[in-house]
Each structure stands twice: as structure tokens, then as C-alpha cells.
Amino acid sequence: MKRRIFDNGMTTISYCPAGASASETVIVTFAEMGPIDVERPGFGELFLNKRGYDVISVQKRKENWYQDLSIEDLKQAVSEIIGRYKTVFTYGSSMGGYAALYFASAVGGRALSFSPRHHSYYALVGMHAYANQFEPNHLPLQDVADPSQEHLILVDPLQPIDGPYVLREVVPSFPKSTILNLRYTDHPSKFVLAHGGVLQNFVVDFIEGRPINERLLRSSRGKSPQYLHMLAKACFKKGRTATAMALCQRALSIRADHKDSLVLMERMTPKGTLQKRSSADALALA
């Protein structure tokens, strides 16, 4: 039964055992950007519980990049619980991917981090007001990192926020970690794995220490509208309009209302023809 063990008014931490029987593994998960209802299940909570893993769920009431939560706060909240387990992991995506890395050493855990990013890197895409609105209470990642830990980080190196952050901050902080560069998966990369039907098994394989099947990850990308759209954008920029159009049509055959693909097709299509084509495609898929 889920039990709240920490609440500072902004961030909550809850203990979520999978069931009555003891598990040897606990996963500390961090909510990604978007969810701010701490009464709802946390990131990965239901899925991990269903697979038999106990969870410590870190959630927030506001998008503040967990700047209100210190390493000491987390340690004090979870140390007694963490001590019962043989293996500890941290897990998150985007903002949660950053937190999974930042707090990993505090719990002695190995991190699975999808598309980690830090708010300061939004300045790279011109979002200076957003980048500077958060009070920076956290230490630099390198100051809190355990460089001996072998984390797993998945990122699109071409993503203009995630790629530079991982290269400049994550790689130097965790030199023994594995970086899986999944080009054209954009942000967050986990969506592409989910679209391809491989995300849950990938997470379980990581927890269980099984080898990473990179070939399966890459082959599954073709089932993702997000990936197909990003690849189409790259082709269009290189003047390969016919290929870009085909990729957009393929994305729309998977999801007829995929907005990014529709917008890109509109840029590439003579005015007045896209609406008819999209309607025909939607009817064909029905």
C-alpha cells in the first residue's frame, strides 16, 4: 500500500511496495515534466509494481526541477527503507532523468535516465526567461556524482537541449556510464521506445542486468510517428522532399492526427492539397 514518507509542500516522496512479499529490488522514480498531481501514481509506479518491483516515488506539485529537494532531504526520507534492499535503481525521463542522475549517488543506486536535461540549457534554444526563472539550489552534477557508477543514459544527440547537456555535464560526471545515442528520437526518447513496443521490456532487462539489445531498439523506431517525423525533418532540410513526404505519410499511417507530421507536410505540399490528402488517408485508416 502506498505510503507518503516525505512532504515539504512542494515535493512528495512515497513508498509503494509491490505487494506483501518482500522484493530484493527498489526503484526510486522521479516524475517527468508535466504531471504535478501528487495524488496520482508516480512515474513508472504502476508498471514497476505490476512487474513485482517496489517503488519509491518522487513527485512534485510544481515544475521547479526538484530544486527544493536536497540530497540530504532524500537521504533522510528513504535511508531506512533503502537499507532493506539488495539492489537500488533510480529511473526518470526529461526533468526526471536529470533527477535520477543527480540523486543516484544519494541512494547508492544505478540510474536509468531517458533524455535528461537541465533548465539552464533552455538558453541554447533562446528560452532565456525560462532557463533563468528557477532558483539554482542544486550543486553541479559533477560535485555530487559517483564517477564509478555505471548508469545508462538514452538520448538523441541531435536534440538541441538534451545533446549538449549530456555531452557537457553527464559524460564528464559519469565516465563509466553507457550513453545510448538514439538519433532522431527527439525528446523524450522513451516515447519512441514505447511506440515501438519495447520500452517496458527494455526497462525490465536493465533492472535484471540483461544485455541491451541495441538492434531491437533501433529496428523498433520505424513504428514511432515521433521518430519518422524527426527523420522527415532532417530529409527536408537536405532537400530530399520526396523522402520526407513518404516518411510523414508513414507517420500518419500509424497516427492519423500526428500534428508535427501534418504541419511538416503542409510546408512541403502545394497549398490546398494537404487537407484533401489527409482526409483521404484518415478515411483509409478507419
Residue pairs with C-beta under 8 A, 6 or more apart in sequence:
1 17
2 14
2 15
2 16
2 57
3 14
3 15
3 16
4 12
4 13
4 14
4 15
5 13
5 14
5 15
5 77
5 78
5 81
6 12
6 13
6 73
6 77
7 13
8 68
8 69
8 73
9 61
10 60
10 61
10 62
10 64
10 68
10 69
11 58
11 59
11 60
11 61
11 66
11 68
11 69
12 38
12 58
12 59
12 60
12 61
13 56
13 57
13 58
13 59
13 74
13 77
13 78
14 42
14 56
14 57
14 59
15 54
15 55
15 56
15 78
15 81
16 42
16 45
16 49
16 54
16 55
16 56
16 57
17 23
17 49
17 54
17 55
18 48
18 49
18 50
18 51
18 52
18 53
18 54
18 55
19 49
19 52
22 84
23 52
23 53
23 54
23 85
24 85
24 86
24 87
25 53
25 54
25 85
25 86
25 87
25 88
25 89
25 207
26 53
26 54
26 55
26 56
26 81
26 82
26 84
26 85
26 87
26 88
26 89
27 44
27 48
27 53
27 54
27 55
27 56
27 88
27 89
27 90
27 91
27 207
28 55
28 56
28 58
28 78
28 88
28 89
28 90
28 91
28 100
28 103
28 107
28 109
29 42
29 43
29 44
29 45
29 48
29 55
29 56
29 57
29 58
29 90
29 91
29 92
29 96
29 100
30 43
30 58
30 66
30 90
30 91
30 92
30 95
30 96
30 97
30 99
30 100
30 103
31 42
31 43
31 57
31 58
31 59
31 60
31 92
31 95
31 96
32 43
32 92
32 93
32 94
32 95
32 96
32 97
32 188
33 63
33 94
33 95
33 96
35 43
35 59
36 60
36 61
36 62
36 63
38 59
38 60
38 61
41 57
42 55
42 57
42 58
42 59
43 57
43 59
43 91
43 92
43 93
43 96
44 55
44 91
44 203
45 55
45 57
47 200
47 203
48 55
48 91
48 203
49 55
51 200
51 204
53 207
54 85
56 78
56 81
56 82
58 66
58 69
58 74
58 99
58 103
60 66
63 95
64 134
65 95
65 98
65 99
65 118
65 119
65 134
65 138
66 95
66 98
66 99
66 102
66 138
67 134
67 135
67 136
67 137
67 138
68 137
69 103
70 137
71 102
71 103
71 105
71 106
71 144
74 103
74 106
74 107
75 106
75 107
78 107
82 88
82 107
82 108
88 107
88 108
88 109
88 110
89 109
89 110
89 111
89 112
89 206
89 207
90 99
90 100
90 101
90 103
90 104
90 107
90 109
90 110
90 111
90 112
90 113
91 100
91 111
91 112
91 113
91 203
92 98
92 99
92 100
92 111
92 112
92 113
92 114
92 116
93 113
93 114
93 115
93 188
93 190
94 114
94 115
94 116
94 117
94 187
94 188
95 117
97 113
97 114
97 115
97 116
97 117
97 153
97 188
98 113
98 116
98 117
98 118
100 111
100 112
100 113
100 116
101 111
101 113
101 116
101 141
101 145
101 151
101 153
101 170
101 173
101 174
102 138
102 141
102 144
104 110
104 111
104 145
104 146
104 149
104 151
105 144
105 145
105 146
105 149
106 144
110 149
110 150
110 151
110 152
111 149
111 151
111 152
111 153
112 151
112 152
112 203
112 206
112 207
113 151
113 152
113 153
113 154
113 170
114 153
114 154
114 155
114 188
114 189
114 190
115 154
115 155
115 156
115 159
115 162
115 187
115 188
115 189
115 190
116 153
116 155
116 162
116 165
116 166
116 170
117 161
117 162
117 165
117 187
118 165
118 169
119 130
119 131
119 133
119 134
120 131
120 132
120 136
121 131
121 161
121 164
121 165
122 128
122 130
122 131
122 161
123 131
123 132
124 160
124 161
124 164
125 160
125 161
138 144
140 169
141 169
141 170
141 173
142 169
142 172
142 173
145 173
145 174
147 173
147 174
147 175
147 176
148 176
149 174
149 176
149 177
150 174
150 176
150 177
150 178
151 174
151 177
151 178
152 177
152 178
152 180
152 206
152 212
153 166
153 170
153 174
153 177
153 178
153 179
153 180
154 180
154 182
154 189
154 190
154 193
155 162
155 163
155 166
155 179
155 180
155 181
155 182
155 189
156 162
156 163
156 181
156 182
156 183
156 184
156 185
156 186
156 187
156 189
156 230
157 163
157 166
157 167
157 181
157 183
158 183
158 184
158 230
159 186
159 187
161 187
162 187
166 179
170 177
170 179
171 177
171 179
178 212
180 212
180 214
180 217
182 189
182 192
182 217
182 218
182 221
184 221
184 227
184 230
184 231
184 234
185 191
185 192
185 221
185 224
185 226
185 227
185 230
186 192
186 226
186 227
186 230
190 199
191 224
191 226
192 220
192 221
192 224
192 226
192 227
193 199
193 202
193 217
193 220
195 220
195 223
195 224
195 225
195 226
195 227
195 254
196 217
196 220
196 221
196 222
196 223
196 224
197 220
197 223
198 216
198 217
198 220
202 212
202 213
202 217
205 211
205 212
205 213
206 212
221 227
222 228
222 250
223 254
224 254
225 251
225 252
225 254
225 255
225 258
225 260
225 261
226 260
228 247
228 248
228 250
228 251
228 254
228 261
229 247
229 248
229 251
229 258
229 260
229 261
229 264
231 247
232 243
232 244
232 245
232 247
232 248
232 251
232 261
232 264
233 244
233 264
235 241
235 243
235 244
235 247
236 244
236 264
236 267
236 268
241 268
244 264
244 268
245 265
245 268
245 269
248 261
248 262
248 264
248 265
248 268
249 265
249 281
251 258
251 261
252 258
252 261
252 262
252 265
252 278
252 281
253 281
253 285
256 278
256 281
256 282
256 285
262 274
262 278
265 274
265 277
265 278
266 274
269 277
